[in-house]
C-alpha cells in the first residue's frame, strides 16, 4: 500500500505471520530520574519546495519539517496530560498527510500497523511523556534522530522517552523525499534530502535554551542511519553517531556516490547495532545476497573513528524501533519470541545510553561502557577498534573558530596548541582569512579577531599590522587604524600603503 520499495535488506517478503503480544510495560525499560516532556510542531525550510502528494496538484509550498521533541521536564500538576500510544499515532497521521483520518481506520490504513486485537490494545496504553510539560532550565546533551525509510518521527518513542528520562533532549523528524513525502528509493538523492532535514534541525537546536550545543549526537534507524553518516561528514559539531541497524552496513554504494562522502572526515565515535544473521532459507526465498550477513565495508574502512559494531542475535531489522516491537507481525521463519525480542530491545536501549553517556557526558558511566565492551553476553556479539590519531590541521582549527563565531581566538589557539603541538597556523592563511572576513560588512569584527590572533603568533609582521589597520578603517575606527599603521611602519618604514593612509588620516 505505501512504502514497500526500500533497501534490499528490508524487502523480506514476510510469508508466515504470528501476531505480536507485547506491551510497553513488558518491555520494562529502566527509566531515569527525570520526568519526560514532549512537544510536536512544524518548522518551515523556505530554501526548498515541497508538494503534498495526496492533493493531486502541482502546487509547491515551502518545505515543512515536522519535529517531535522529548526532554527532561519539571512536571508539577496532576492536570498535565500524560500521552497514550494513540496520541503518538495522531502525529503519525499528520506526518503521513492523513491528518483527518478517523481513528477507527488507523490500524487498517497504514500497512505497518496491522489491525489485530493485540495492536488495538496498544492504543490506550499510557506512555511516559507529558504533552507540553515545562522544560528544565539546565542544559542537556541533544540527540537528533533520523527516521527509517519514509517513517514517522515517533517510530522509536519508547527509546526516546527512556533517553530523555536519563537527561537527554531527543529531536526527531519524519523521513521524507526531496519533493514529496515518498522517497524515490535508496538513492544518494534521497539520502541527501534526509540529511538536509537533519542539518536544518542542527541549526535550530541553537535556539533551544535547554540544549548543550557542544554535546550533539546523531542517531538513526535503517535508512536514517545511512543519511546520518553523510550528515556527520558535513558537520564538525556532531560529536557521536548511533546507528540502529543502519543501512550504511547494507548499501555502502549509496554512501560512495554522495558528493559529501569522505571517509577521512569520519572521525567521531560511532556505534552500529546490527540485526541477527538472516537464515539461509530466508535469503534464498527473498533473494537477499548472503554477504549482507558478514560484510560491513564502512566499518572496515574507518581509520580515525573509535568504532563499535554490535550484532543482536535475537533481533531482526523491524525490532530496532518501538513500533516494530509493539505492532509488527512476527515472521515465523526467523523471528524470536516476544520475550526474547523485548529483552534485546531493552538491552539495545541500555547500550545506547551507555555509549552516549561515555562520549557526551564525560563524567558518567565511563566504567560501565568499558565493562560493556568486555562483557560476555550471549545475546550480542561485538567488535571494536580504536581510531588512528588524526592530524589536527588549520582547517580543523578554523572549524572550531567558526563554531564560536571567531571570538576568543587567542585562548582557543592556546588550548588547541597544547593538545596538538604540531598545529601550525601560517601567517599568509590568517592574513587571507582576516581580509575575507573584513571585506564583508557583517563580519568586520570577526576579521579583526583573526588579525589579533595572527599578531599574537607573528608579533613582528608589518603586513599583519597593515591589514589590521585596514580592517579598523572598514570598521570606522580611525584611532586604532592610525595606531596599527604606525606599528606597521615601525617594522617596515617602506610600507607605502601605511604612509599614504596615515597622510589621509592625519589630515
Steps between C-alpha positions, in 0.01 A plus 500: 500500500774750585870461547598150390775632271789525738847360553571145398531393859150631573317327216467168680162363385353400833303192404413337832378730774419472867355794688710684755382501860709761676436813701703800610493370854646167391787671317584629848758767418692622808403868488713767664428768759362767266136542408451516122340786309395490136432759232411470134488778241601578143791710381525646150807484278445786257803403290328189357164419347262214571181350358224331701455184295140418589373840383567390139607840371821680402494750786838544669536625857797572725631173639333410833717319755289352782704439813430311820699582813541300821677670789563495877211680661368648820148360525319651796125460462263206468329681213795446266394271215681169496505376141377169369619298204196628310620860554826407330308343213319831449843644420560210263176588317611861466844408366351246260279788375180331616435733793120469483493122471250364758670309780299187430678469163851530642599136525345417163639801314877474560645169389762481774252516792267200436149484642523233769352480852851529641572819304165651596593446862816709452305813407379573853835427667643798683854606416750687719484838326282794604389735226641856511646452848742780601864451406765501770730800480828307518674398178497141377678314218287471187434207267367574152328191360453408134207265440498189284383492139190728469429451871346726762688706759352296785597152375740448797308687768574253783876537445463879480309516830758275662789725391317819603440351846878463531577863414492536120302713257392288203380664178354292219348576160332279239686357203383675183606515138647796318165615354219305671477282809582195291865417434616398155687197630820456696691752288761768570234763427267350762783483754589864432138611546491337843844633586391855420198464729733390779734792433205739520425366848868521600476874438172525691639338816710811563171682571402261779587618849525149644754358253877474544596580140854367551359154577308391192459141380318356200295183518320326215317181416533317167521756216527776761825343618641523148402864452652584840842381384487766227371763743782433745757546223359845425464625859796521735278580801364142505685315777370142475290275276260218594367273224206264561556236233587787267501434128856624466584138579292369210516774239852640505478585127244772577745661743784491248289678239427794732706811407555555873635155578858511626608212724782715643242742642334223698690541825233500773406216738267260319290206610302277264242254633422230243226243458550126542635289217224441246424126463607337176144402405386863531792622292419252224124559496529881526804523269725670755877488433676283757779755555256725685548273802872568527604794280540846656715708268450831680615362835798328343599824321493726806840637597453778754180404682469311827248256361291216636295239314240300693285215365181408688429129458129531589403809297399517136495838329144601595566484873748784523201733542221530756245465222653175384508349848138599568323479165692284251376147433766240565656297220496134607794426270748703703358714780558412863229499765349824632681452830837467324428798273403722792804397701730590211323830430543590867869409477533706180357802683739455793804462274398814311480695826838374622667594172351851508588549865858398431556734207270794583478525878866428576446460875242223471517126435860483376552178690164364386581540133845348546339208680244468221775453242645218710169330579441144389134537406332215317245737348762712324831459321719803451821634361666832568803691379683816595545760231837634395584839641411751231734790426339821620539761225422866449171393339398324821595810697297720266199272550525559874546873448195514276296311760569776753448777244873585491492635855760429773744362243819544703381278791368251244838491325686458830275209599524321166874557473547319830290209373662499155860628520548454125220746417622779271287799401693660216522878486378518141195286572401714800554820300281376213226378735505828693469703179215285365305550820583871523375567148156368603314790670334252736825328604752783549523433874574134430779602261654722769499205742687287243765771457543531878562125517742522207698775675505296819680229299702733271557819706766638263297490179469841338254357249263377771500838676424662166208261438367552852511876445299457179242294689468775762449753219219290361361490853517883507744488792757757384681514835596130493568519127762773560657303787544188288619679185770659720596159640526367146727793402719443803568150374516594131569871432455438125134402535346738244143401584549597864669829404217595265223404741662683793526821293129482425407416857716770657338763277 
